[in-house]
Amino acid sequence: MTYRRKDTYHRRARAAGYRARSAYKLAELADRFQVLRRGDHVVDLGAWPGGWLQVAVERIGAEGRAVGVDVVPLEPLPAANVALIAGDVRDPAVTQAARTRLGRAADVVLSDLAPKLTGVAATDEARRSELAASVLAALPHLLRPGGRLVMKLFMGPDQPALVARLRESFDDVTTTRPEATRRGSAELYVVGLGHRARNA
Ligand SMILES: C[S@@+](CC[C@H](N)C(=O)[O-])C[C@H]1O[C@@H](n2cnc3c(N)ncnc32)[C@H](O)[C@@H]1O
């Protein structure tokens, strides 16, 4: 069953021209929560190979703007309103550069960040926490008041505290697992609506 689901999403992604099956996770969340709207300015953290960016561009239209950030350089997208930054989100200069490329604070921050795993549980947990902390640290200058967040988290000891911090920063926070999430995966997605922080 797991194999059939996985295969279906891979096939669908390939047929639709999406760079990654994960595109369907964002599409589902965007449909359920109206996260992406026409004209939105969007920052996508951990954007390679670009499946989420493709979905974002479809939803925001030509009048929107998107900036994708990843340590791995992305192949350009065939859209004039997408900028790409090769950089590490743990470096505040990189998220600042994303805001600069956007021209203003974002309406939406997307984060599908996932660290390279070592197989050593404590190390992997620390790496995931560090990435999540980097996203939280960037939000006050990256996301406009009232803005929206879609962020991948991993089930683990730090997850409840992270969600609690997000509840302080957003009017409405939902944790969910989209249909396209692989069975057995530790991934969770958080959707935050109504960002409370002021712009830096
Ligand atoms: C699951 S993939 C993202 C898939 C993407 N959402 C898509 O649909 O194509 C996670 C990405 O996080 C990136 N990443 C991990 N650590 C990072 C860091 N410190 N800074 C920037 N990107 C990072 C990885 O290089 C990887 O491409």
The ligand as an SDF file (V2000), in Angstrom:
LIG
                    3D

 27 29  0  0  0  0  0  0  0  0999 V2000
   12.6710   18.1150    1.3540 C   0  0  0  0  0  0  0  0  0  0  0  0
   13.8170   19.1300    0.5130 S   0  0  0  0  0  0  0  0  0  0  0  0
   12.8030   20.4260   -0.1050 C   0  0  0  0  0  0  0  0  0  0  0  0
   11.9150   20.0040   -1.2580 C   0  0  0  0  0  0  0  0  0  0  0  0
   11.1850   21.1820   -1.8890 C   0  0  0  0  0  0  0  0  0  0  0  0
   10.1560   21.7020   -0.9740 N   0  0  0  0  0  0  0  0  0  0  0  0
   10.5150   20.8240   -3.1820 C   0  0  0  0  0  0  0  0  0  0  0  0
    9.2880   20.7150   -3.2200 O   0  0  0  0  0  0  0  0  0  0  0  0
   11.2190   20.6730   -4.1820 O   0  0  0  0  0  0  0  0  0  0  0  0
   14.6780   19.9120    1.8350 C   0  0  0  0  0  0  0  0  0  0  0  0
   15.7340   20.9000    1.3820 C   0  0  0  0  0  0  0  0  0  0  0  0
   16.2700   21.5900    2.5380 O   0  0  0  0  0  0  0  0  0  0  0  0
   17.5750   22.0130    2.1440 C   0  0  0  0  0  0  0  0  0  0  0  0
   18.3510   22.4620    3.2970 N   0  0  0  0  0  0  0  0  0  0  0  0
   18.7760   21.7190    4.3480 C   0  0  0  0  0  0  0  0  0  0  0  0
   19.4970   22.4740    5.2110 N   0  0  0  0  0  0  0  0  0  0  0  0
   19.5170   23.7380    4.6880 C   0  0  0  0  0  0  0  0  0  0  0  0
   20.0960   24.9730    5.1170 C   0  0  0  0  0  0  0  0  0  0  0  0
   20.8000   25.0560    6.2550 N   0  0  0  0  0  0  0  0  0  0  0  0
   19.9180   26.0750    4.3450 N   0  0  0  0  0  0  0  0  0  0  0  0
   19.2150   25.9940    3.1810 C   0  0  0  0  0  0  0  0  0  0  0  0
   18.6560   24.8360    2.7100 N   0  0  0  0  0  0  0  0  0  0  0  0
   18.8030   23.7340    3.4550 C   0  0  0  0  0  0  0  0  0  0  0  0
   18.1450   20.7780    1.4770 C   0  0  0  0  0  0  0  0  0  0  0  0
   19.2550   21.1070    0.6730 O   0  0  0  0  0  0  0  0  0  0  0  0
   16.9350   20.2550    0.7060 C   0  0  0  0  0  0  0  0  0  0  0  0
   16.9990   20.6440   -0.6420 O   0  0  0  0  0  0  0  0  0  0  0  0
  1  2  1  0
  2  3  1  0
  2 10  1  0
  3  4  1  0
  4  5  1  0
  5  6  1  0
  5  7  1  0
  7  8  2  0
  7  9  1  0
 10 11  1  0
 11 12  1  0
 11 26  1  0
 12 13  1  0
 13 14  1  0
 13 24  1  0
 14 15  1  0
 14 23  1  0
 15 16  2  0
 16 17  1  0
 17 18  1  0
 17 23  2  0
 18 19  1  0
 18 20  2  0
 20 21  1  0
 21 22  2  0
 22 23  1  0
 24 25  1  0
 24 26  1  0
 26 27  1  0
M  CHG  2   2   1   9  -1
M  END
$$$$
